[in-house]
Amino acid sequence: MRLDVETLLGAYRQGAFPMAEGGDVRFYTADPRGVLPLHDGPGGFHVPRTLRQVCRRGAFEIRVNTSFRAVMTACGDRTRTWISPELVEAFCELHARGHAHSVEAWQNGELAGGLYGVSLGAAFSGESMFHVVPDASKVAMVALVERLRSRGFELLDAQTCNANMKRFGCVEIPHAEYMGRLRNAMGKRCEFG
């Protein structure tokens, strides 16, 4: 299968996401699916108290879409990674077409952490995050949620619900429910920009 923009967008529309293993790119789904609620209050997105303090201190400058390739490359810069050079190139093309985005935390003029993902309508699929300075990726996550809320997004897909995501309020839902939410969100127009 050729990894191009249309293939990637088609996969996301069907609830699948790509991962490279052993040099081959394969598409996966998760059941149950991890989602981060975008609303405040009980059962909503939760910012731990100590992280709220870090955000208030303004330790990081948040930028959006200024260093997409650097963020994605840094996310894949680990001993075991699912991000191949082929995926980096395909996602950079997706970024150039306005569907892939990065939220970056900068400190003293250096990229300290960030995340990237894919937007379709009012849905955002988070792909990966990294940090070289403690809390940088978490601050980027908070900034992402604020951005999605302010632009009317309805779905933040975390793919799987790990311990780190649970601290932010991530919940697991059945794949069928996820697909219903995804179809509904894709039918709306939102600009991540």
N, C-alpha and C positions, 0 to 999 in steps of 0.2 A: 504494500500500500504506500502510495506517495504521500509524504507528509507536507501538505500545503495548507493555506489559509482555509479553503473551502472544506477540506477534510477535518481540520480542527473544529471549525464552527459547526459542522454537521454532527460531530461527536458530542460537543457540548449541548447542542439542541436535543440530543437523545439521552442526556444525563451521564455521558461518559467523559473520562479525562485520560490524557496520555501519560505513560511512564516508560522510560527506557530501561530495559534490563538486558544485560549481555549484548549490547549493541543494537538490539531490536526495540522499536517503539510499539507498544501495545496499548490498547484502550481498555479501561476498567470502569466498573460501577461499584457502588458500595450499598449494601443493604444490611443493616440500616444505614441511613445517610446522616452525616453530621451537619447541622445548620446552626448558625449563630442568629438568635433573634435580634432584630434591629430596634425593638421598642425598649423603653425604660421601664422600671418597676419590676414587680415580681414576675419571674420567668423570662425576663428580658436580658439584654446585654448588660453584663456586670463588669465594672472596673474596680479591681481590688483597691482598698484604701491607700496602700503604699504607692501603687501606680498612679492614682489620682494626684498624689503629692508630687510625684516626678513630673507629671504633665503640667501641673500648676507652676512648678519652678521654671519651666521653659528651658530645660536642659538641652533640648534638641530643636533644631529648625526643621519643620516639615516641608518637604517639597513633593510635588506630584509630577510624574512622567518626565523628569529631567535626566534620569540615568537608568532607563529601563534595562538595557543590556548589562550594566554593571550590577544591578540588583539581581537579575536572573543568574548571572554568572556566579555571584557570591552565594546565592542559595544552593548552587550545585557544587560549591567548593568544599567538599567534605569527603571523607574516606569512602563512604558508601552513598551513592547518589542515584537518583532516577532521572536526573537532568543531563541529557547528552548534548553534544555540540549541534546535532541535527534539531533537537527540540529548541535550543537557544535560537537558532536561525529562523525556525518556523514561528516561534513566538515573537521574535523581533519584527517579522513581517506582519503578524497579527497586530502588534503594537502600532506599526506604521499605518495600518488601516483603521485604527481607532477602537480596536476590540480588546487589547491587552494593556494593562496599566500597572504602574508602580507607585507605591507610596513610600517615601524615603525619609529617614531620620538622619539628619546631618549634625555634626558637632565639630566646631572649630574648622569648618571648611572641608571636613572629611565625611565620607559616607559611613555612618555608624551602624546602620541597620535598615531593614525595610522588608517589603513584601511585594508580591505581584499576583495578578489574577486576570480573569477574563470577564468582560461585561457583555450581556445580551439582554436588551430591553431593560427591565427593572431587576435583573438578576446579576449577581456578581459571584463568580466562583474563585475563591481564594486558592492559590496554587502552592506557594511556599513562602517562607520568611527566613531571615537570617539576622544575626547581630554580631558585631565585633566589640560593641560597648554594651554593658548590661542595660536591660530595659529598652534598648533602641527599637527592637522589633515590636515590643508590646506597645510602645508609644505610637508606632506606625499603625498598629491595629486599631487603637482608639481613634486615630485620625481618619482611618478608612471608614469606620462606622459613622463618624460624624459627617463625613463627606457623603456617604450613601444615604443617610437620613435626610440631609439637606437637599438632595437631588431627587428624592422620592423613590429610591430603590426599595424593593419589598423582600428580596431574598438574598441572604449571604450564605453561600454554600461553603462549608469547611471540609467537605468530602468525608472525612472520618472524624470521630469525636475522641481525641486523645486527652490526657490529663491536663495539658496546657490549655487546650480549647475549653475544657469544662470549667476552668477558673473564670472564663469570660461569659459563661452561661450557655455554652454549646449543648444542644440536645440532639438526640437521635430520633429520626422519624423513619417509617417504612419507605422503601423505594417508591412504591406506588403513590404515596402521599407527596414525596419529593417531586415526582414527575408532574403531578397536578399543580403544585406550587410553581414549578419551573415553567410549565406551559402558560399559566396565568401571568407570571412576571414577564415572560418574553413577549406577550401580547401588548405590553405597555412600552412607551417610549421614555427613556431616561438618558441623559447625557452625563457620563462620568467626568469628561473634560476637565 
